[in-house]
Amino acid sequence: MTIRQQLEQEEMTRLSPYAAKACQSAGREHPISDDELRTCFQRDRDRIIHCKSFRRLKFKTQVFLSPVGDHYRTRLTHTLEVSQVARTLARCLRLNEDLTEAIALGHDLGHTPFGHIGENALKRLLPGGFHHNRQSLRMVERLERDGQGLNLCKETRDGILCHSGEKTPSTLEGWCVRRADRIAYISHDIDDAIRGGILKEYELPRSCVTVLGKNHGERINTMISDVVNASMDKNEITMSPEVSDAAETLRDFLFEHVYMDDWRKKEEERCGYVVSALFDHYMSHPEQLPGEYLEINYLEGTEQAVCDFIAGMTDRYATVAFQQLFVPKAFSKY
């Protein structure tokens, strides 16, 4: 018996009846031979960690654009915090932690430069709109590995697609990531806003503080513990009404006082202009796209190719590309 087979056998006896089991996976679009050491979900996790789009997350905005300071979250640190929360939920509920981790690590691979500002800009520019969860799925199915994709299991791809949006996950592991994403950003966006001087701790809604806790650690622990207690031995991942209401109120507060504050509105105009200018330029000059996007331009159209190129950019890549295309260079005599 291989190590993988031992792990699969152990899953069958240890995990909840509601958990996804590696040996029962619906498989990959392109079948491959089994690994002797790792289950299929462990291989998915490793494929995501080693892909280029995962590495680019370190230079993509979470909330603050190119912050001057080492302790603000980026899209990469957000992803790692989501993974930690989701794995804790999965472990406590006896769900498949490997599948949960794979979904969490891949859930934001398709996010644009400049965070949701870039996403909103592309949404306005594309006739069919733009959704980062769909782009994350496209990243692992179509764009990674020079157009071959990562060939992930169906359960992993479903969780990546359904971590946000109207369509809900088909596995409880996917639901763990969907809950963890919201828990993580509500908690750490407050932490970053306080660090950046946008909020004061005492300005948070008193009703939310009473229920969730007075600091970052207390709030995140309250929400995780509540999900575990409300979901134990159930075929759903849920929250108690009291904690859910407090979390939603806090989220609404963040939208009003952090995500839509005056400083951010000004930066949104600038970032939106950068994304729009790049989009218009490459729509008019698709021949200037990098080689891997020329095939997409030929097979799927210019809009799709330009969308894929811009969505994959980091903040700094988009800024440099804009400067090279539109900002005059000073004359230098040699």
C-alpha positions as CSV (number, residue, x, y, z in Angstrom):
1,M,0.0,0.0,0.0
2,T,1.4,3.4,-1.0
3,I,1.5,6.4,1.3
4,R,-1.2,8.0,-0.8
5,Q,-3.5,5.0,-0.3
6,Q,-2.8,5.0,3.4
7,L,-3.8,8.7,3.5
8,E,-7.0,8.0,1.5
9,Q,-7.9,5.1,3.8
10,E,-7.3,7.3,6.9
11,E,-9.6,10.0,5.4
12,M,-12.4,7.4,5.1
13,T,-12.3,6.6,8.8
14,R,-11.4,10.0,10.3
15,L,-13.4,12.6,8.3
16,S,-17.0,13.5,8.6
17,P,-19.6,11.7,6.4
18,Y,-20.2,15.1,4.9
19,A,-16.5,15.7,3.9
20,A,-15.1,15.3,0.4
21,K,-12.8,12.3,0.2
22,A,-9.8,12.3,-2.1
23,C,-10.5,8.7,-3.3
24,Q,-14.0,9.8,-4.3
25,S,-13.0,12.9,-6.2
26,A,-14.8,13.5,-9.5
27,G,-11.3,13.8,-11.0
28,R,-9.5,16.1,-13.5
29,E,-10.5,17.2,-16.9
30,H,-7.4,15.4,-18.2
31,P,-6.7,12.2,-16.3
32,I,-3.2,11.6,-14.9
33,S,-1.6,8.8,-13.1
34,D,-1.8,8.7,-9.3
35,D,1.0,10.0,-7.1
36,E,2.6,7.5,-4.6
37,L,2.9,10.1,-1.9
38,R,0.1,12.7,-2.2
39,T,-3.6,12.6,-2.6
40,C,-5.2,14.4,-5.5
41,F,-6.2,17.4,-3.4
42,Q,-2.7,17.7,-2.0
43,R,-1.4,17.8,-5.5
44,D,-3.8,20.6,-6.4
45,R,-2.5,22.6,-3.4
46,D,1.1,22.1,-4.6
47,R,0.3,23.0,-8.2
48,I,-1.3,26.3,-7.0
49,I,1.6,27.2,-4.7
50,H,4.1,26.7,-7.4
51,C,2.3,28.6,-10.2
52,K,3.2,32.1,-11.4
53,S,-0.2,33.7,-10.7
54,F,0.2,32.7,-7.0
55,R,3.6,34.5,-6.8
56,R,2.2,37.6,-8.4
57,L,-0.3,38.0,-5.5
58,K,2.4,39.6,-3.3
59,F,2.4,42.7,-5.5
60,K,-1.4,43.0,-5.8
61,T,-3.5,45.3,-3.7
62,Q,-5.8,44.1,-0.9
63,V,-7.2,47.4,0.3
64,F,-4.4,50.0,0.4
65,L,-2.6,50.9,-2.9
66,S,1.2,50.5,-2.7
67,P,1.2,51.2,1.0
68,V,4.3,52.8,2.6
69,G,4.8,50.3,5.4
70,D,5.7,46.6,5.8
71,H,2.7,45.4,7.8
72,Y,-0.3,46.1,5.5
73,R,-2.0,43.2,3.8
74,T,-1.4,42.4,0.2
75,R,-3.5,40.0,-1.9
76,L,-1.0,37.2,-1.0
77,T,-1.2,37.8,2.8
78,H,-4.9,37.9,2.5
79,T,-4.9,34.6,0.7
80,L,-2.7,33.0,3.4
81,E,-5.0,34.4,6.2
82,V,-8.1,33.0,4.4
83,S,-6.3,29.6,4.1
84,Q,-5.5,29.6,7.9
85,V,-9.1,30.4,8.8
86,A,-10.6,27.9,6.3
87,R,-8.2,25.1,7.5
88,T,-9.1,25.8,11.1
89,L,-12.8,25.4,10.2
90,A,-12.2,22.3,8.2
91,R,-10.1,20.7,10.9
92,C,-12.6,21.4,13.7
93,L,-15.5,20.1,11.5
94,R,-13.6,17.0,10.4
95,L,-13.7,18.1,6.7
96,N,-11.0,17.6,4.1
97,E,-8.3,20.1,5.1
98,D,-6.2,19.5,1.9
99,L,-9.1,20.4,-0.4
100,T,-10.0,23.4,1.7
101,E,-6.4,24.7,1.6
102,A,-6.2,24.2,-2.2
103,I,-9.4,26.2,-2.8
104,A,-8.3,28.9,-0.4
105,L,-4.8,29.3,-2.0
106,G,-6.4,29.5,-5.5
107,H,-9.5,31.6,-4.8
108,D,-8.0,35.0,-5.7
109,L,-5.5,34.0,-8.5
110,G,-7.6,36.0,-11.0
111,H,-7.8,39.2,-9.1
112,T,-6.9,42.4,-10.9
113,P,-4.2,45.0,-10.1
114,F,-5.4,47.6,-7.7
115,G,-7.8,45.2,-5.9
116,H,-11.6,45.8,-6.4
117,I,-10.8,49.1,-8.0
118,G,-9.3,47.3,-11.0
119,E,-12.1,44.8,-10.9
120,N,-14.7,47.5,-11.1
121,A,-12.8,49.2,-14.0
122,L,-12.8,46.0,-16.1
123,K,-16.4,45.3,-15.2
124,R,-17.3,48.7,-16.8
125,L,-15.1,48.1,-19.8
126,L,-16.2,44.6,-20.8
127,P,-19.6,44.1,-22.3
128,G,-20.1,40.8,-20.4
129,G,-18.7,42.3,-17.2
130,F,-15.8,41.0,-15.1
131,H,-15.8,38.8,-12.0
132,H,-12.6,37.9,-10.2
133,N,-13.9,34.5,-9.1
134,R,-14.5,33.5,-12.7
135,Q,-11.1,34.9,-13.7
136,S,-9.5,32.8,-11.0
137,L,-11.2,29.7,-12.4
138,R,-10.0,30.7,-15.9
139,M,-6.5,31.2,-14.5
140,V,-6.2,27.6,-13.3
141,E,-8.2,26.1,-16.3
142,R,-6.8,28.0,-19.2
143,L,-4.0,30.5,-18.5
144,E,-1.4,28.9,-16.3
145,R,1.4,26.7,-17.7
146,D,1.5,28.6,-21.0
147,G,-2.1,27.9,-21.8
148,Q,-2.3,24.3,-20.5
149,G,-3.9,25.2,-17.1
150,L,-3.2,23.5,-13.8
151,N,-5.6,20.6,-14.5
152,L,-7.1,20.7,-11.0
153,C,-9.7,18.4,-9.5
154,K,-13.3,19.3,-10.1
155,E,-13.9,20.0,-6.4
156,T,-11.1,22.4,-6.3
157,R,-12.2,24.3,-9.4
158,D,-15.8,24.4,-8.0
159,G,-14.6,25.9,-4.8
160,I,-12.5,28.6,-6.5
161,L,-15.4,29.6,-8.7
162,C,-18.0,29.7,-5.9
163,H,-16.0,31.4,-3.2
164,S,-18.0,34.5,-4.0
165,G,-20.9,35.4,-6.3
166,E,-24.4,33.9,-6.7
167,K,-23.3,30.3,-7.3
168,T,-22.6,28.4,-4.1
169,P,-20.0,25.7,-3.5
170,S,-20.9,22.0,-4.0
171,T,-18.7,20.9,-1.1
172,L,-18.5,21.9,2.6
173,E,-14.8,22.6,2.0
174,G,-15.8,25.2,-0.6
175,W,-18.2,26.7,2.0
176,C,-15.4,26.9,4.5
177,V,-13.4,29.1,2.1
178,R,-16.4,31.2,1.3
179,R,-17.0,31.9,5.0
180,A,-13.3,32.3,5.7
181,D,-12.8,34.9,3.0
182,R,-15.4,37.1,4.6
183,I,-14.1,36.5,8.2
184,A,-10.6,37.3,7.1
185,Y,-11.2,40.5,5.2
186,I,-13.6,41.9,7.8
187,S,-11.0,41.3,10.5
188,H,-7.8,42.3,8.7
189,D,-9.2,45.3,6.8
190,I,-10.2,46.9,10.1
191,D,-6.7,46.1,11.4
192,D,-5.1,47.8,8.4
193,A,-7.5,50.8,8.5
194,I,-6.6,51.4,12.1
195,R,-2.9,51.1,11.4
196,G,-3.3,53.6,8.5
197,G,-5.1,56.1,10.6
198,I,-8.4,55.9,8.7
199,L,-10.3,54.4,11.7
200,K,-10.0,54.6,15.4
201,E,-10.9,51.5,17.5
202,Y,-13.6,53.5,19.3
203,E,-15.3,54.4,16.1
204,L,-16.4,50.8,15.4
205,P,-20.1,50.2,15.9
206,R,-20.6,49.4,19.6
207,S,-23.1,46.7,18.9
208,C,-20.6,44.8,16.8
209,V,-17.8,45.2,19.3
210,T,-20.0,43.8,22.0
211,V,-20.8,40.7,20.0
212,L,-17.6,40.1,18.2
213,G,-14.9,41.5,20.5
214,K,-12.9,44.7,21.0
215,N,-9.7,43.8,19.0
216,H,-8.6,41.9,15.9
217,G,-7.8,38.6,17.7
218,E,-11.1,38.5,19.6
219,R,-13.2,39.3,16.6
220,I,-11.7,36.6,14.4
221,N,-11.8,34.1,17.1
222,T,-15.5,34.8,17.8
223,M,-16.4,34.3,14.2
224,I,-14.4,31.1,13.7
225,S,-15.7,29.6,17.0
226,D,-19.3,30.6,16.1
227,V,-19.1,28.9,12.6
228,V,-17.7,25.7,14.2
229,N,-20.4,25.6,16.9
230,A,-23.2,26.4,14.5
231,S,-22.0,23.9,11.9
232,M,-20.9,20.9,14.0
233,D,-22.3,17.6,12.6
234,K,-24.4,19.4,10.0
235,N,-24.3,19.3,6.2
236,E,-23.9,23.1,6.1
237,I,-21.4,25.8,7.1
238,T,-23.3,28.5,8.8
239,M,-23.2,31.2,11.5
240,S,-25.5,32.0,14.4
241,P,-28.0,34.9,13.6
242,E,-26.4,37.1,16.3
243,V,-22.8,36.8,15.0
244,S,-23.9,36.9,11.4
245,D,-25.8,40.1,11.9
246,A,-22.9,41.7,13.7
247,A,-20.5,40.6,11.0
248,E,-22.7,42.0,8.2
249,T,-23.1,45.3,10.1
250,L,-19.3,45.6,10.4
251,R,-18.9,44.8,6.7
252,D,-21.4,47.6,5.9
253,F,-19.5,49.9,8.2
254,L,-16.2,49.1,6.3
255,F,-17.8,49.9,2.9
256,E,-19.0,53.3,4.2
257,H,-15.9,54.4,6.1
258,V,-12.9,52.5,4.5
259,Y,-13.7,51.2,1.0
260,M,-15.6,54.3,-0.1
261,D,-13.8,57.1,1.8
262,D,-12.8,60.3,0.1
263,W,-9.1,59.4,-0.3
264,R,-10.0,56.0,-1.9
265,K,-12.4,57.6,-4.3
266,K,-9.6,59.9,-5.6
267,E,-7.3,56.9,-6.0
268,E,-10.0,54.9,-7.6
269,E,-10.3,57.5,-10.4
270,R,-6.6,57.3,-11.0
271,C,-6.4,53.6,-11.0
272,G,-9.5,53.3,-13.1
273,Y,-7.9,55.6,-15.6
274,V,-4.8,53.5,-15.8
275,V,-6.8,50.3,-16.4
276,S,-9.0,52.0,-19.0
277,A,-6.0,53.5,-20.8
278,L,-4.2,50.1,-20.9
279,F,-7.4,48.4,-22.1
280,D,-8.1,50.9,-24.9
281,H,-4.4,50.8,-26.0
282,Y,-4.2,47.0,-26.3
283,M,-7.6,46.8,-27.9
284,S,-6.3,49.0,-30.6
285,H,-2.9,47.3,-30.8
286,P,-3.4,43.6,-30.0
287,E,-0.2,42.8,-31.8
288,Q,1.7,44.3,-28.8
289,L,0.3,41.7,-26.4
290,P,2.8,39.2,-25.1
291,G,3.1,36.0,-27.1
292,E,0.9,33.8,-24.9
293,Y,-2.0,36.2,-25.3
294,L,-1.7,36.4,-29.1
295,E,-3.1,32.8,-29.3
296,I,-6.0,33.8,-27.1
297,N,-6.6,36.9,-29.3
298,Y,-6.8,34.6,-32.3
299,L,-9.0,31.9,-30.8
300,E,-11.2,33.8,-28.4
301,G,-11.1,37.4,-29.5
302,T,-9.2,40.6,-28.6
303,E,-11.4,41.5,-25.6
304,Q,-10.7,38.2,-23.9
305,A,-7.0,38.4,-24.6
306,V,-6.7,42.0,-23.3
307,C,-8.8,41.2,-20.2
308,D,-6.6,38.2,-19.4
309,F,-3.4,40.3,-19.8
310,I,-4.6,43.2,-17.7
311,A,-6.2,41.0,-15.0
312,G,-2.9,39.1,-14.6
313,M,-0.9,42.3,-14.0
314,T,0.4,43.3,-10.6
315,D,0.0,46.9,-9.4
316,R,3.5,47.9,-10.2
317,Y,3.5,46.1,-13.7
318,A,0.3,48.0,-14.6
319,T,1.8,51.3,-13.4
320,V,5.1,50.8,-15.3
321,A,3.2,49.7,-18.5
322,F,1.2,52.9,-18.3
323,Q,4.3,55.0,-17.8
324,Q,6.0,53.4,-20.8
325,L,3.1,53.9,-23.1
326,F,1.8,57.3,-22.1
327,V,4.3,59.3,-20.0
328,P,7.0,61.2,-22.0
329,K,10.6,60.3,-21.3
330,A,13.2,63.0,-20.7
331,F,15.8,63.4,-23.4
332,S,19.2,62.1,-22.5
333,K,22.3,62.9,-24.5
334,Y,24.9,60.2,-24.9
